[in-house]
Amino acid sequence: MKTLHDWLAHCEQLHPQAIDMGLERVRSVAQRMGLAVPCPVITVAGTNGKGSTVAMLESILRAAGYRTGVYTSPHLVDFEERMRIDGAPASADQFVPGMEAVEQARAPGGGLEAVSLTYFEFTTLAILWVLAHSGLDVVILEVGLGGRLDAVNILDADCAVISSIDLDHMELLGRDREAIGHEKAGIMRAGRPVVVSDPVPPASVLAHAQAVGADLWRVGVDFVTEGDPQQWGWSGRGRRYSGLAYPALRGANQLVNAAGVLAALAALRAQLPVTAQAVRSGLATVQLPGRFQILPGQPALVLDVAHNGHAAAALAANLDAMGYFPTTHAVFGAMADKDLALIWARLHPLVEHWYFTDLPTPRAASGAALQAQWLAFKDALTARAGLSSQVFSTPSEALAAALAAADPADRIVVFGSFYTVGGILQQGIPPRAASHLAP
């Protein structure tokens, strides 16, 4: 019998393109499989904030006693992270029956033509099959790319959530927010709720909601938040929560995500009733690695998968709110298609020393290429004293150099691609010992 590792290697060989947008192939295989999820489905799209939104939905629904299934992508360290059942990553063996079901439907023989699937399409179908056969009360799906043509969109969401919309993957989704918004709006369904938690959504999103007859829940219109430094409240469409603690996930942007989560739960309350205590407990205990994750110790270590301009702006604001650090060191690796100038414009004022790293994927920019572009960006600005940069082969090597150079009171930020943060977490949380604390 093939292992999960065997199946993933098989998936990588099936299709000539790593990304091939469209639903015809994946839908045809799903129909052959008879794929159907017998419980409410929540689908989450957005440029940033998807993972946090999914995590908060999962945490609250589990606190309410529901058996949850979650699909997210990409993963940080292990493929098994992509599927969670009752809050725990699935074991490798749990994926295998789904892989077998997809292969049997994809290439069944008997005169039926075999269907070529991408790695993402094949594994998505396998995970959906496992979730459909796991006796769940609710399934939460994170869109991988866009929305309209993403493989998870073969399922009709009982509730859709669209978090932030900004410029990313423009070669596939469009050159501006209107085009990208149209792609993300494709997860909407007629007569069903769609929560838009972007405070200034593109007109294309609102127009699509009207065109398909979706039940639009819009932040600032259908639900609002208020608060002070100690607590916050939410109200919308006959539901109100007051005196809430801020989400356990750090960062000012998490309140916007939490507001969308409460709107989705309010919209689904007839199917999935949730108590105020479950909301409080779920928000207080939610966890999600790599999203402004601050690890205790000296020097301070921050992990964040910010890999586009919008996410970099949020990261910069969150770093600024941390208070004073004498020096900030940044370990950074990214895909070659990112608008690096936008990222550096946000982080340049906060970072003194850069550690650029190669990443283990052909889609990534090399550390040397990142450094060259940073030098050109830096030289075009007013000079700042004391800036430096180095290049490394792996994120772990880059972090080791940053740790060697940093003083105990300094701060190290590891950010960029999932591969960057995942490369640090691969061996577990890295040990840190400030020099003056060493025996």
C-alpha positions as CSV (number, residue, x, y, z in Angstrom):
1,M,0.0,0.0,0.0
2,K,1.3,3.5,-0.9
3,T,2.2,5.8,2.0
4,L,1.3,9.5,2.1
5,H,4.8,10.3,0.9
6,D,4.3,7.9,-2.1
7,W,1.0,9.6,-3.0
8,L,2.4,13.1,-2.8
9,A,5.3,12.1,-5.1
10,H,2.7,10.6,-7.5
11,C,0.7,13.8,-7.4
12,E,3.7,15.9,-8.4
13,Q,4.2,14.0,-11.7
14,L,0.6,14.1,-13.0
15,H,0.2,17.5,-14.6
16,P,2.6,19.6,-16.7
17,Q,1.8,22.8,-14.8
18,A,2.0,23.5,-11.1
19,I,-0.9,25.9,-11.2
20,D,-3.6,25.5,-13.8
21,M,-6.6,27.6,-13.0
22,G,-10.0,26.1,-13.7
23,L,-12.6,23.8,-12.2
24,E,-13.5,21.5,-15.1
25,R,-11.0,18.8,-14.4
26,V,-11.4,18.8,-10.6
27,R,-15.2,19.0,-10.9
28,S,-15.4,16.0,-13.2
29,V,-13.3,13.9,-10.9
30,A,-15.4,15.0,-7.9
31,Q,-18.6,13.9,-9.7
32,R,-17.1,10.5,-10.5
33,M,-16.3,10.3,-6.7
34,G,-19.8,11.3,-5.7
35,L,-18.2,13.8,-3.5
36,A,-20.6,15.5,-1.1
37,V,-20.0,17.0,2.4
38,P,-23.1,16.2,4.6
39,C,-22.7,19.2,7.0
40,P,-22.5,23.0,6.8
41,V,-19.4,24.3,4.9
42,I,-17.7,27.7,5.5
43,T,-15.3,28.8,2.8
44,V,-12.8,31.6,3.5
45,A,-11.1,33.7,0.8
46,G,-8.9,36.8,1.0
47,T,-5.4,38.2,0.3
48,N,-4.5,38.2,4.0
49,G,-6.3,37.1,7.2
50,K,-7.6,33.8,5.8
51,G,-5.7,31.5,8.1
52,S,-6.5,33.6,11.1
53,T,-10.2,33.7,10.2
54,V,-10.2,29.9,9.8
55,A,-8.4,29.4,13.1
56,M,-10.9,31.6,15.0
57,L,-13.9,29.9,13.4
58,E,-12.5,26.5,14.3
59,S,-11.6,27.5,17.9
60,I,-15.1,29.0,18.6
61,L,-17.0,26.1,17.0
62,R,-14.9,23.6,18.9
63,A,-15.6,25.5,22.2
64,A,-19.3,25.2,21.3
65,G,-18.9,21.4,21.2
66,Y,-19.0,20.9,17.4
67,R,-16.8,18.3,15.7
68,T,-14.8,20.4,13.1
69,G,-12.9,19.7,10.0
70,V,-10.5,22.2,8.5
71,Y,-8.6,22.4,5.2
72,T,-5.8,25.0,4.9
73,S,-2.9,25.6,2.6
74,P,0.0,25.9,2.3
75,H,1.6,24.2,5.2
76,L,4.5,25.5,7.3
77,V,6.5,22.3,8.0
78,D,4.5,19.1,7.3
79,F,1.8,18.3,4.7
80,E,-0.3,16.9,7.5
81,E,-1.0,20.4,8.8
82,R,-3.3,21.0,5.8
83,M,-6.1,18.9,7.4
84,R,-7.3,19.2,11.0
85,I,-10.0,17.1,12.6
86,D,-11.2,18.3,16.0
87,G,-8.3,20.7,16.1
88,A,-5.5,18.2,15.6
89,P,-3.5,17.8,12.4
90,A,-4.4,14.5,10.6
91,S,-2.0,11.6,10.7
92,A,-0.4,10.6,7.4
93,D,-2.5,7.4,7.3
94,Q,-5.7,9.4,7.4
95,F,-5.0,10.9,4.0
96,V,-4.4,7.6,2.2
97,P,-8.0,6.5,1.6
98,G,-8.8,9.9,0.1
99,M,-5.8,9.6,-2.2
100,E,-6.9,6.2,-3.3
101,A,-10.4,7.4,-3.9
102,V,-9.2,10.3,-6.1
103,E,-6.9,8.0,-8.2
104,Q,-9.6,5.5,-8.7
105,A,-11.9,8.2,-10.0
106,R,-9.3,10.1,-11.9
107,A,-8.0,7.1,-13.9
108,P,-10.7,4.4,-13.6
109,G,-10.1,2.5,-16.8
110,G,-13.1,0.8,-18.4
111,G,-13.2,3.3,-21.3
112,L,-13.3,6.4,-19.2
113,E,-10.6,8.9,-20.0
114,A,-8.1,9.6,-17.3
115,V,-8.1,13.2,-16.0
116,S,-4.9,15.1,-15.3
117,L,-4.9,16.9,-12.0
118,T,-2.4,19.3,-10.4
119,Y,-0.8,18.5,-7.1
120,F,-3.1,21.0,-5.4
121,E,-6.2,19.7,-7.2
122,F,-5.5,16.0,-6.4
123,T,-4.7,16.7,-2.7
124,T,-7.6,19.0,-2.3
125,L,-10.0,16.3,-3.6
126,A,-8.4,13.7,-1.3
127,I,-8.8,16.0,1.8
128,L,-12.4,16.9,0.9
129,W,-13.1,13.1,0.6
130,V,-11.7,12.4,4.0
131,L,-13.5,15.3,5.6
132,A,-16.8,14.2,4.0
133,H,-16.4,10.7,5.6
134,S,-15.3,11.8,9.1
135,G,-18.6,12.4,10.7
136,L,-18.1,16.1,11.2
137,D,-20.6,18.8,12.2
138,V,-19.0,21.6,10.2
139,V,-16.2,21.9,7.6
140,I,-14.1,25.1,7.2
141,L,-12.2,25.5,3.9
142,E,-9.4,28.0,3.2
143,V,-9.2,29.1,-0.5
144,G,-5.7,28.4,-1.8
145,L,-5.6,31.0,-4.6
146,G,-8.3,33.5,-5.6
147,G,-11.7,31.9,-5.2
148,R,-13.7,31.5,-8.4
149,L,-11.4,29.0,-9.9
150,D,-9.9,27.5,-6.7
151,A,-10.5,23.7,-6.2
152,V,-12.4,24.2,-3.0
153,N,-15.0,26.1,-4.9
154,I,-16.5,22.9,-6.3
155,L,-18.4,22.8,-3.0
156,D,-21.3,25.2,-2.4
157,A,-20.5,27.1,0.8
158,D,-23.3,27.6,3.3
159,C,-21.4,30.7,4.3
160,A,-18.6,32.5,2.5
161,V,-16.1,34.9,4.2
162,I,-13.9,37.3,2.3
163,S,-11.2,38.9,4.5
164,S,-8.8,41.5,3.1
165,I,-8.4,42.1,-0.6
166,D,-5.1,43.5,-1.9
167,L,-2.5,43.1,-4.6
168,D,-1.0,39.6,-4.7
169,H,-0.7,36.8,-7.3
170,M,-1.5,39.5,-9.9
171,E,-0.2,37.4,-12.8
172,L,-3.1,35.0,-12.1
173,L,-5.8,37.1,-10.5
174,G,-5.6,40.5,-12.2
175,R,-3.6,43.7,-12.0
176,D,-5.8,45.7,-9.6
177,R,-8.1,45.2,-6.5
178,E,-11.2,45.2,-8.7
179,A,-10.1,42.3,-10.8
180,I,-8.8,40.4,-7.7
181,G,-12.0,41.1,-5.8
182,H,-14.0,39.6,-8.7
183,E,-12.0,36.4,-8.4
184,K,-12.5,36.2,-4.7
185,A,-16.2,36.9,-4.9
186,G,-16.6,33.7,-6.9
187,I,-17.1,31.7,-3.7
188,M,-20.5,33.5,-3.1
189,R,-23.7,31.5,-3.6
190,A,-27.2,32.7,-4.3
191,G,-29.4,33.2,-1.2
192,R,-26.5,32.3,1.2
193,P,-24.6,34.6,3.5
194,V,-21.3,36.2,2.5
195,V,-19.3,38.1,5.1
196,V,-17.0,40.8,3.7
197,S,-14.7,42.0,6.5
198,D,-12.5,44.2,4.3
199,P,-13.4,47.8,5.5
200,V,-13.1,49.2,1.9
201,P,-14.1,46.3,-0.4
202,P,-13.7,46.7,-4.2
203,A,-16.9,47.6,-6.0
204,S,-16.6,44.3,-7.9
205,V,-17.2,42.3,-4.7
206,L,-20.4,44.2,-3.8
207,A,-21.6,44.1,-7.4
208,H,-21.1,40.3,-7.6
209,A,-23.0,39.8,-4.3
210,Q,-26.0,41.7,-5.8
211,A,-25.7,39.9,-9.2
212,V,-25.9,36.4,-7.7
213,G,-28.4,37.3,-4.9
214,A,-26.0,36.5,-2.0
215,D,-27.0,37.7,1.5
216,L,-24.3,40.3,2.0
217,W,-22.9,41.0,5.5
218,R,-20.6,44.0,5.3
219,V,-18.4,45.4,8.1
220,G,-19.4,48.9,9.1
221,V,-22.9,48.4,7.6
222,D,-24.3,45.0,8.7
223,F,-22.0,44.6,11.7
224,V,-19.7,46.9,13.7
225,T,-17.1,46.8,16.4
226,E,-16.3,49.1,19.3
227,G,-13.8,48.9,22.1
228,D,-11.1,50.3,24.3
229,P,-7.6,49.0,25.2
230,Q,-9.0,46.4,27.6
231,Q,-12.0,45.0,25.8
232,W,-14.2,45.2,22.7
233,G,-17.7,44.5,21.5
234,W,-19.5,43.4,18.3
235,S,-23.1,44.0,17.2
236,G,-25.0,43.2,14.0
237,R,-28.4,42.0,12.8
238,G,-30.0,41.4,16.2
239,R,-26.9,39.9,17.9
240,R,-24.6,41.6,20.3
241,Y,-21.4,40.7,22.2
242,S,-19.9,43.0,24.8
243,G,-16.9,42.9,27.1
244,L,-14.9,40.5,24.9
245,A,-11.2,40.0,25.5
246,Y,-9.1,40.6,22.4
247,P,-8.3,37.5,20.3
248,A,-5.3,35.5,21.5
249,L,-3.8,36.0,18.0
250,R,-1.6,39.1,18.2
251,G,-1.8,42.1,15.9
252,A,-4.3,45.0,15.4
253,N,-5.5,43.4,12.2
254,Q,-6.9,40.4,14.1
255,L,-9.9,42.4,15.4
256,V,-11.1,42.9,11.8
257,N,-10.7,39.2,11.2
258,A,-12.6,38.4,14.5
259,A,-15.4,40.7,13.5
260,G,-15.9,38.8,10.3
261,V,-15.8,35.5,12.2
262,L,-18.6,36.6,14.5
263,A,-20.7,37.8,11.5
264,A,-20.3,34.4,9.9
265,L,-21.4,32.6,13.1
266,A,-24.3,35.0,13.4
267,A,-25.4,34.3,9.8
268,L,-25.2,30.5,10.5
269,R,-26.8,30.6,14.0
270,A,-29.9,28.6,12.8
271,Q,-27.6,25.7,11.7
272,L,-24.8,26.1,14.2
273,P,-25.9,27.9,17.3
274,V,-23.0,29.2,19.4
275,T,-23.1,30.6,23.0
276,A,-21.4,33.8,24.1
277,Q,-19.2,31.7,26.4
278,A,-18.0,29.6,23.4
279,V,-17.2,32.9,21.6
280,R,-15.2,34.1,24.6
281,S,-13.4,30.8,25.1
282,G,-12.6,30.3,21.4
283,L,-11.1,33.8,20.9
284,A,-9.1,33.4,24.1
285,T,-7.5,30.1,23.2
286,V,-7.1,30.3,19.4
287,Q,-3.6,29.5,18.1
288,L,-2.0,29.8,14.7
289,P,1.8,29.5,14.2
290,G,3.5,32.0,12.0
291,R,1.0,34.9,12.3
292,F,2.8,37.6,14.2
293,Q,4.0,34.8,16.5
294,I,6.2,36.2,19.3
295,L,8.4,33.5,20.9
296,P,9.5,34.2,24.5
297,G,13.2,34.6,25.2
298,Q,16.1,36.9,24.4
299,P,16.5,38.3,21.9
300,A,12.8,38.6,21.0
301,L,11.9,36.4,18.0
302,V,8.9,37.2,15.8
303,L,7.6,34.8,13.1
304,D,5.2,36.1,10.4
305,V,4.3,34.8,6.9
306,A,3.8,38.4,5.6
307,H,4.7,38.1,2.0
308,N,3.0,41.0,0.2
309,G,2.7,44.7,0.7
310,H,-0.6,44.6,2.6
311,A,0.7,42.0,5.1
312,A,4.0,43.8,5.4
313,A,2.1,47.0,6.4
314,A,0.3,45.1,9.1
315,L,3.6,43.5,10.3
316,A,5.2,46.9,10.4
317,A,2.4,48.3,12.5
318,N,2.5,45.4,14.9
319,L,6.3,45.6,15.2
320,D,6.0,49.3,15.9
321,A,3.5,48.6,18.7
322,M,5.9,46.2,20.4
323,G,7.9,49.1,21.8
324,Y,11.6,50.0,21.7
325,F,14.3,47.6,20.6
326,P,17.9,48.9,20.0
327,T,18.3,46.9,16.8
328,T,16.0,44.8,14.6
329,H,17.4,41.9,12.5
330,A,15.3,40.5,9.7
331,V,15.5,37.1,8.1
332,F,13.7,37.3,4.8
333,G,12.9,34.9,1.9
334,A,10.2,35.3,-0.8
335,M,8.8,34.1,-4.1
336,A,10.2,35.8,-7.2
337,D,6.8,37.3,-8.2
338,K,6.4,39.5,-5.1
339,D,6.4,43.3,-5.2
340,L,9.5,43.7,-3.0
341,A,9.5,47.4,-3.1
342,L,6.1,47.5,-1.3
343,I,7.4,45.2,1.4
344,W,10.7,47.0,1.9
345,A,8.9,50.4,2.0
346,R,7.1,49.2,5.1
347,L,9.9,47.4,6.8
348,H,12.9,49.5,5.8
349,P,12.4,52.1,8.6
350,L,12.3,49.4,11.3
351,V,15.2,47.0,10.2
352,E,18.9,47.6,10.5
353,H,20.3,44.2,9.5
354,W,18.9,42.0,6.7
355,Y,19.6,38.2,6.3
356,F,18.4,37.2,2.9
357,T,17.9,33.5,2.3
358,D,17.4,31.0,-0.5
359,L,14.3,28.9,-0.3
360,P,13.8,25.2,-1.4
361,T,11.4,25.9,-4.4
362,P,12.1,27.0,-8.0
363,R,9.5,29.8,-7.6
364,A,11.6,31.6,-5.0
365,A,13.9,34.5,-5.6
366,S,17.5,33.6,-4.5
367,G,18.9,35.3,-1.5
368,A,21.5,37.0,-3.8
369,A,18.7,38.4,-6.0
370,L,16.8,39.7,-2.9
371,Q,19.9,41.4,-1.6
372,A,20.6,43.0,-5.0
373,Q,17.1,44.5,-5.2
374,W,17.3,45.6,-1.6
375,L,20.6,47.4,-2.2
376,A,19.1,49.2,-5.2
377,F,16.0,50.2,-3.1
378,K,18.2,51.3,-0.2
379,D,20.5,53.4,-2.4
380,A,17.5,55.3,-3.8
381,L,16.5,56.5,-0.3
382,T,18.1,58.9,2.1
383,A,21.0,57.2,3.6
384,R,20.7,55.5,7.0
385,A,23.8,54.7,9.0
386,G,24.5,51.2,10.2
387,L,22.5,49.2,7.7
388,S,23.9,45.8,6.5
389,S,22.8,42.7,4.6
390,Q,24.1,39.1,4.1
391,V,23.0,36.1,2.0
392,F,22.4,32.5,3.2
393,S,21.5,29.2,1.7
394,T,18.7,28.3,4.2
395,P,16.5,30.2,6.7
396,S,18.0,28.3,9.6
397,E,21.5,29.4,8.6
398,A,20.3,33.0,8.3
399,L,18.7,32.8,11.7
400,A,21.8,31.4,13.3
401,A,23.8,34.4,11.9
402,A,21.2,36.8,13.3
403,L,21.3,35.1,16.7
404,A,25.1,35.4,16.7
405,A,25.0,39.1,15.9
406,A,22.0,40.1,18.1
407,D,22.3,41.5,21.6
408,P,19.9,40.2,24.2
409,A,17.8,43.4,24.0
410,D,17.5,43.2,20.2
411,R,14.7,41.8,18.1
412,I,14.8,39.3,15.2
413,V,11.9,39.1,12.7
414,V,11.6,36.1,10.4
415,F,9.1,36.8,7.7
416,G,8.1,36.3,4.1
417,S,7.2,33.1,2.4
418,F,5.7,30.1,4.3
419,Y,9.0,28.4,3.3
420,T,10.9,31.0,5.3
421,V,9.0,30.6,8.5
422,G,8.6,26.8,8.0
423,G,12.3,26.5,7.5
424,I,12.8,27.9,11.0
425,L,10.0,25.8,12.6
426,Q,11.2,22.6,10.9
427,Q,13.4,21.6,13.9
428,G,11.0,23.0,16.5
429,I,11.2,26.4,18.2
430,P,14.9,27.4,18.0
431,P,16.7,27.7,21.4
432,R,18.0,31.1,22.2
433,A,20.4,32.1,25.0
434,A,21.3,35.7,25.6
435,S,25.1,36.0,25.9
436,H,25.0,37.6,29.4
437,L,22.7,34.7,30.6
438,A,25.0,31.9,29.4
439,P,26.6,29.8,32.1
